[in-house]
């Protein structure tokens, strides 16, 4: 296949990836609850952990 040749299969794959389908009901959904974030370790601790993993 040359540069710029039309590939119908590729066109279909791209169309499927970019398709946005609306919710059939069209109604908004409200979510209620709590969100928690884990601050985790600081960057130095993460780098140290990464280096230990690489050594093993």
N, C-alpha and C positions, 0 to 999 in steps of 0.2 A: 504494500500500500504506500503510495507516494505521499509526499508532504501536502497536506490540505485535502486529501481524498476524504470523501464522505463515508463514514462508517455508521450505518443505521443502528447497529447494536450499541455502539458507544453513545450515540445520541439518546437512545432509550435509557441506558444506565444513568447518564447525567440527568435526564428529565426526572427519573425516579428519585434520585438523590435530592433534587432541589424542590420536589413537590411539597407543598404545604397544604395540608387538609384541615379545614375548619371542623370544630366540634359539631357533630350532627345537631345537637340541641341548640347550639348557639348561646347557651346560658353560661354565665360566669360561675366559677367554682371558688368558694372562699375556703381557705385552709386556716385552721386555728391551732395554735400550739406554741411550744417554746423551741428556741434554737440556742444551742450551747456550742462555744468554740473552745477547743483545747489549745492553749497557748503553746504547749509543747516545750521542747528544749531550745536553748539559744543556738545561734549559728555555730559557735565553737564546739559545743557538745555534739551537734549533728555531724560536723566535719570529723571529729574524733571517732564517732561511731562508724562513719563511712570508711575511714582509714582502717579501722579494726576489721571490718567486713572484707575489705580488699585483701588484707593480709592472710585471712583464713582461706 
